[in-house]
Amino acid sequence: MRAATSDPARKMGEPVSKKQKTGPVKAVILVGGASKGTRFRPLSMDCPKPLFPVAGFPMVEHHIQACATLDNMAEIILLGFYEEELFTPFIEGCTERYGIRIRYLREIVSLGSAGGLNRYRDDILAGDPSAVVILHCDIACSFPLAKMLAFHAAKSARVTVLGKELSLEEAHKYGEMAVNPESDEMIHYAAKPQSNISPVINCGVYVFHPDVFDKLQTVGGSRSSAMGSDQEEGIVRLEQDLLMPMAGQQFIYVYKMEEFWFQIKVPVHALIATKLYLEYFAKAKPELLSKNLAATRGTLARAASQSSFDVGTSAAKLDIQEPCLIHPSANIQPGARVGPNVTIAAGVMIGAGARLLDCIILEDVIIREHAFVKNSIIGWNSQIGAWTRVQGSETSPSIFSAGVTANAEVVVDSCVVLANKSISSSCRGEIIL
């Protein structure tokens, strides 16, 4: 395996020159693996976490969309521990939709948060990219990548980190960065410190100069040798082995974003992230929302001979409170009220008089007449009976895995229900196995 391309004019940690090459850019999205997503259960039991729909798109597709908008984006790599076959249909679809090369590289053994980057450095640096964008999958944000790249070039940085200023009470939950207010240089980094050092957090998006991979290789090689391992690569940790030792050396700079950012760790976070994305779409991408999709309204006039629903024929009767994102194939009866903050996936049927707000409705769900759904995620192929309430609080939603049935006239409040279960009586605060 060859060494990563380096800048002969400068070694890592030395002051940067004012020249940076321009050319193609690559992106690497760190998607983790099944053993890393246990906090996202039960949703990750039916679908790999990176592919779970957030605001109407698989979680990782938001990252891909942002990367694909860059004019000089040459390739997008998904890097993780999942079986490649789980991502193949998704990658093929995204490749066709966005017209850009996308591929998956599988990590066989865990080598730290940056170990996969080091292991696959030759693949990542093939084609001599001028910069590599690194994104963690479990975040939701506006992904200001073009601005980050321009900032990166202007600063002649070796690493640019996306940052955001939070309250001190919130900031300590994340990696904190002390930033020089005049130069934007990171002068100190602390991972989830006990006491606050800065309100500026690490948002999990980076731009690397190619010679950063020399540093990763040096750390991995030395650690492998020290441990007496037969592996060529050793463990490399992004925060401890790169950000911390290189802070304050005119090496790392912080681009502070103003738009929304949120980390997705547990199921309730998918609801919060969906709301944030929908609010962002209303301002930045209004064409995605339901009232701007003529096809969505057109589906109300479609006959559904095999459905027990009396499908409405007047699109004007569709009552949507934005922001909502509704798949064009969804079948919604007149009298139903949807929104705000609702996403409805393909093949969903909503009965007359049903009320939906602050919820995620996944593929092929049936919600009968006058049902009520709030602060909930309803899994694939589930059914909710007439006059049934499925609800939760903002911090404790109801979560249905795939194939759950809630019978008519029951109340399900803040419950987690595993796949293929049937609920025939009201329940509250339960985990139904």
C-alpha positions in Angstrom: 0.0 0.0 0.0 1.5 3.3 -1.1 2.0 6.3 1.2 -0.5 9.1 0.9 0.4 12.0 -1.3 2.0 14.7 0.7 2.9 18.4 0.3 6.7 18.5 0.0 6.8 22.1 1.0 5.5 21.4 4.4 5.4 18.8 7.1 2.4 18.2 9.3 2.2 20.7 12.1 4.4 23.3 10.4 2.8 26.7 9.4 0.8 26.4 6.2 1.8 28.0 2.9 -0.7 30.3 1.2 -1.1 28.0 -1.8 -3.6 25.2 -2.1 -4.2 23.2 -5.2 -7.6 23.2 -6.8 -9.2 20.3 -8.4 -11.6 17.5 -7.8 -13.1 16.9 -4.3 -14.1 13.6 -2.8 -16.4 12.9 0.1 -16.3 10.1 2.7 -19.4 9.5 4.8 -18.8 7.5 8.0 -21.9 5.2 8.4 -20.8 3.0 11.3 -22.2 -0.5 11.6 -24.9 -2.6 13.2 -23.0 -3.0 16.5 -22.7 0.8 16.6 -26.4 1.6 16.2 -27.9 -0.3 19.2 -29.2 3.0 20.8 -31.4 3.4 17.7 -33.3 0.2 18.3 -35.9 -1.0 17.6 -35.9 1.0 14.4 -32.4 -0.2 13.5 -33.6 -3.8 13.8 -35.7 -3.4 10.6 -33.4 -1.0 8.7 -29.7 0.0 8.9 -29.6 3.3 10.8 -28.1 5.3 7.9 -31.0 4.2 5.7 -33.8 5.1 8.1 -36.0 7.8 6.7 -35.5 11.2 8.3 -37.6 14.0 6.7 -38.6 11.8 3.9 -35.2 10.6 2.8 -32.8 8.0 4.1 -30.7 9.6 6.8 -27.5 9.4 4.7 -29.1 10.7 1.6 -29.2 14.2 3.0 -25.4 14.1 3.1 -25.2 12.7 -0.4 -27.5 15.4 -1.7 -25.3 18.1 -0.2 -22.1 16.5 -1.6 -23.7 16.1 -5.1 -24.4 19.8 -5.4 -20.7 20.6 -5.4 -19.5 21.2 -9.0 -16.2 19.5 -8.5 -17.4 16.5 -6.5 -15.7 13.5 -8.1 -16.8 10.6 -5.9 -18.8 9.9 -2.7 -17.6 6.9 -0.5 -19.7 5.4 2.2 -17.4 3.8 4.8 -18.6 1.5 7.5 -19.0 -2.0 9.0 -22.4 -3.1 7.4 -22.6 -5.8 4.8 -22.2 -4.2 1.4 -25.3 -5.8 0.1 -27.5 -3.8 2.5 -26.4 -0.6 0.7 -26.3 -1.8 -2.9 -29.8 -0.9 -4.0 -29.7 2.4 -2.3 -26.3 3.3 -3.8 -27.5 2.3 -7.3 -30.6 4.5 -6.9 -28.6 7.5 -5.6 -26.0 7.1 -8.4 -28.8 7.4 -11.0 -30.6 10.2 -9.2 -27.5 12.4 -8.6 -25.4 11.4 -11.6 -22.2 10.9 -9.5 -20.1 8.0 -8.6 -21.0 6.5 -5.2 -19.5 3.3 -3.7 -19.2 1.5 -0.4 -16.1 0.4 1.4 -16.4 -2.0 4.2 -14.3 -1.9 7.4 -13.4 -5.4 8.5 -12.0 -4.6 11.9 -12.6 -1.6 14.1 -9.5 0.6 14.0 -10.8 3.7 15.7 -12.8 6.7 14.4 -10.2 7.5 11.7 -8.8 4.0 11.3 -11.0 3.3 8.2 -9.8 6.5 6.6 -6.2 5.4 7.1 -6.9 1.9 5.9 -8.5 3.0 2.6 -6.4 6.1 2.1 -5.3 4.9 -1.4 -8.9 4.5 -2.5 -9.8 7.9 -1.1 -6.8 9.7 -2.6 -7.0 8.0 -6.0 -7.4 10.7 -8.7 -5.4 13.2 -6.7 -8.3 15.2 -5.0 -7.6 18.7 -3.8 -9.7 18.1 -0.7 -11.6 15.4 1.0 -14.9 16.1 2.8 -15.5 13.8 5.8 -19.0 13.6 7.3 -20.4 11.6 10.2 -23.7 10.0 9.2 -25.6 10.5 12.4 -26.1 14.3 12.1 -28.8 16.5 10.5 -27.9 19.9 9.3 -27.9 22.3 6.3 -24.4 21.0 5.3 -22.8 24.3 4.1 -20.1 22.4 2.2 -19.4 25.0 -0.6 -18.9 27.6 2.1 -16.6 25.3 4.1 -14.5 24.5 1.0 -14.1 28.2 0.2 -13.2 28.9 3.8 -10.7 26.0 3.8 -9.0 27.4 0.7 -8.9 30.9 2.0 -7.3 29.8 5.2 -4.9 27.5 3.5 -6.0 25.0 6.2 -5.0 21.4 6.5 -8.2 20.6 8.4 -11.4 22.7 8.5 -14.0 21.6 11.1 -17.6 22.6 11.0 -18.5 24.3 14.2 -21.6 25.7 15.9 -22.1 27.9 18.9 -24.5 26.4 21.5 -25.3 27.3 25.1 -22.6 26.2 27.6 -25.2 23.9 29.1 -25.6 22.1 25.8 -22.0 22.3 24.5 -20.4 20.0 27.1 -22.3 17.1 25.6 -20.1 17.3 22.5 -16.5 18.0 21.5 -15.7 21.6 22.4 -13.3 23.8 20.4 -11.6 26.9 21.7 -11.3 29.2 18.6 -9.2 32.3 18.0 -11.8 34.9 17.2 -9.5 36.8 14.9 -8.0 34.0 12.9 -10.7 31.2 13.3 -7.9 28.8 14.2 -8.7 26.0 16.7 -6.3 26.5 19.6 -7.6 23.8 21.9 -9.9 20.8 21.6 -11.7 18.8 24.4 -13.9 15.8 23.9 -17.0 16.1 26.1 -15.2 18.0 28.9 -16.4 17.9 32.5 -16.1 21.7 32.6 -16.8 24.0 29.7 -14.0 25.4 27.7 -16.0 26.9 24.8 -19.6 27.1 23.5 -18.3 26.1 20.0 -18.9 22.4 19.3 -17.5 20.0 16.7 -20.4 19.3 14.3 -18.8 16.1 12.8 -18.1 17.5 9.3 -14.5 18.1 8.1 -12.5 19.2 5.1 -9.1 17.5 4.9 -6.1 18.5 2.8 -4.7 15.2 1.3 -1.5 15.4 3.4 -3.6 14.9 6.5 -3.6 11.2 5.5 0.2 11.1 6.0 -0.5 12.0 9.6 -3.1 9.3 10.0 -0.7 6.7 8.4 2.1 7.7 10.7 -0.1 7.3 13.8 -1.6 4.0 12.6 1.8 2.6 11.7 3.5 3.6 14.9 0.7 2.3 17.1 0.6 -1.0 15.2 4.3 -1.5 15.7 4.1 -0.6 19.4 1.4 -3.2 19.9 3.3 -5.9 18.0 0.5 -6.3 15.6 0.8 -8.1 12.3 -1.6 -5.6 10.8 -0.2 -2.8 8.7 -2.7 -0.4 10.2 -3.2 0.4 13.8 -5.9 2.2 15.7 -6.3 5.9 14.7 -8.7 8.2 16.6 -9.8 11.3 14.9 -10.2 13.5 18.1 -7.3 12.2 20.2 -4.8 11.6 17.4 -5.5 14.5 15.1 -7.6 17.3 16.6 -6.1 17.4 20.0 -2.3 17.3 19.2 -2.6 19.5 16.2 -4.7 22.3 17.7 -2.9 25.6 18.0 -0.3 24.9 15.3 -1.9 26.9 12.4 -3.2 23.6 11.2 -6.9 23.4 12.1 -9.5 26.1 11.4 -13.2 26.3 12.3 -16.0 27.3 10.0 -18.9 28.3 12.3 -22.4 27.7 10.8 -25.5 29.7 11.6 -28.1 27.2 10.4 -29.5 24.2 12.3 -27.5 21.2 13.5 -28.6 18.1 15.4 -27.2 14.8 16.3 -29.3 11.6 15.8 -28.6 8.9 18.4 -31.9 7.5 19.6 -35.3 7.1 17.9 -36.8 10.3 19.4 -34.0 12.2 17.6 -35.3 11.1 14.3 -38.5 13.0 15.0 -36.6 16.1 16.1 -34.3 16.0 13.1 -37.3 15.6 10.8 -38.9 18.7 12.2 -35.7 20.7 11.8 -35.3 19.5 8.2 -38.9 20.3 7.3 -38.5 23.8 8.7 -35.3 24.2 6.7 -37.0 22.9 3.6 -39.7 25.5 4.0 -37.1 28.2 3.6 -34.4 26.7 1.4 -36.2 23.9 -0.6 -39.9 24.7 -0.6 -40.4 22.6 -3.8 -40.0 19.4 -1.6 -43.0 20.2 0.6 -46.4 18.8 0.0 -48.3 21.9 -1.1 -45.7 22.4 -3.8 -46.1 18.9 -5.2 -48.8 18.8 -7.8 -48.4 15.0 -7.9 -49.4 14.7 -4.3 -52.7 16.5 -4.8 -53.3 14.5 -8.0 -53.3 11.2 -6.1 -56.5 12.1 -4.4 -58.4 11.7 -7.7 -56.9 8.3 -8.3 -59.2 5.4 -8.1 -58.3 2.6 -5.7 -60.5 -0.3 -6.6 -58.8 -2.7 -4.2 -59.0 -0.3 -1.2 -61.6 -0.4 1.5 -61.2 3.4 1.6 -63.7 5.7 -0.1 -61.1 7.7 -2.0 -61.8 11.3 -2.3 -62.1 13.0 -5.7 -61.5 16.6 -4.8 -57.9 17.7 -4.2 -59.2 20.9 -2.7 -60.4 18.9 0.4 -56.9 17.9 1.3 -56.1 19.6 4.6 -52.3 20.0 5.1 -50.7 22.2 7.7 -47.1 22.8 6.5 -44.4 21.8 6.8 -45.1 18.3 5.6 -43.5 16.0 3.1 -45.9 13.5 1.5 -44.9 10.9 -1.1 -46.9 11.2 -4.3 -48.3 7.6 -3.9 -49.9 8.3 -0.5 -53.7 8.0 -0.5 -55.3 10.5 1.8 -59.1 10.8 2.2 -60.9 14.1 2.4 -61.5 15.2 5.9 -58.1 13.9 7.1 -55.9 16.6 8.6 -52.1 16.3 8.2 -49.4 18.4 9.8 -47.5 20.2 10.9 -44.2 18.3 10.9 -45.4 15.1 9.3 -43.7 12.9 6.7 -45.7 10.2 4.9 -43.9 7.5 2.8 -45.0 5.6 -0.3 -48.1 3.5 -0.3 -49.6 4.9 2.9 -53.4 5.1 3.3 -55.0 7.7 5.6 -58.7 7.4 6.4 -61.3 10.2 6.6 -61.2 12.3 9.7 -57.7 11.0 10.8 -55.4 13.6 12.5 -51.6 13.4 12.1 -49.0 15.8 13.5 -45.4 15.6 14.5 -44.9 12.1 13.2 -43.1 9.8 10.8 -45.3 7.4 8.8 -43.3 4.8 7.0 -44.1 2.7 3.8 -47.4 0.9 3.4 -48.9 2.0 6.7 -52.8 2.0 7.0 -54.3 4.6 9.3 -58.1 4.1 9.6 -60.8 6.8 9.9 -60.7 9.2 12.8 -57.4 7.8 14.2 -55.1 10.2 15.9 -51.2 10.1 15.7 -48.9 12.5 17.4 -45.2 12.4 18.5 -44.9 8.9 17.0 -43.0 6.8 14.5 -45.2 4.3 12.7 -43.1 1.5 11.2 -43.5 -0.2 7.8 -46.7 -2.1 7.1 -48.3 -1.2 10.4 -52.0 -0.6 10.9 -53.8 1.8 13.2 -57.5 1.1 13.8 -60.4 3.5 13.6 -60.7 6.0 16.5 -57.4 4.8 17.9 -54.9 7.2 19.4 -51.1 6.6 19.1 -49.3 9.4 20.9 -46.4 10.4 23.0 -44.5 13.4 24.4 -41.7 15.3 22.7 -39.2 13.4 24.8 -41.0 10.0 25.0 -42.7 9.2 21.7 -44.5 6.1 20.7 -42.4 3.9 18.4 -43.9 1.1 16.2 -41.5 -1.3 14.5 -42.6 -3.0 11.3 -45.9 -4.8 11.0 -47.5 -3.6 14.2 -51.3 -3.6 14.5 -53.1 -1.3 16.9 -56.8 -2.4 17.0 -59.7 0.0 16.9 -60.5 2.3 19.8 -57.4 1.9 21.9 -54.9 4.4 23.3 -51.2 3.8 22.9 -49.2 6.4 24.8 -45.4 6.6 24.9 -44.9 2.9 24.1 -42.2 1.1 22.2 -43.6 -1.8 20.2 -41.5 -4.5 18.5 -42.2 -6.0 15.1 -45.4 -7.8 14.3 -47.1 -7.3 17.6 -50.9 -6.7 18.0 -52.3 -4.3 20.5 -55.8 -5.0 21.6 -56.0 -2.9 24.8 -54.8 0.6 25.8 -51.3 0.9 27.2 -49.0 3.6 28.5 -45.2 3.7 28.9 -44.7 0.1 28.0 -42.2 -1.8 26.0 -44.1 -4.5 24.1 -41.9 -7.4 23.1 
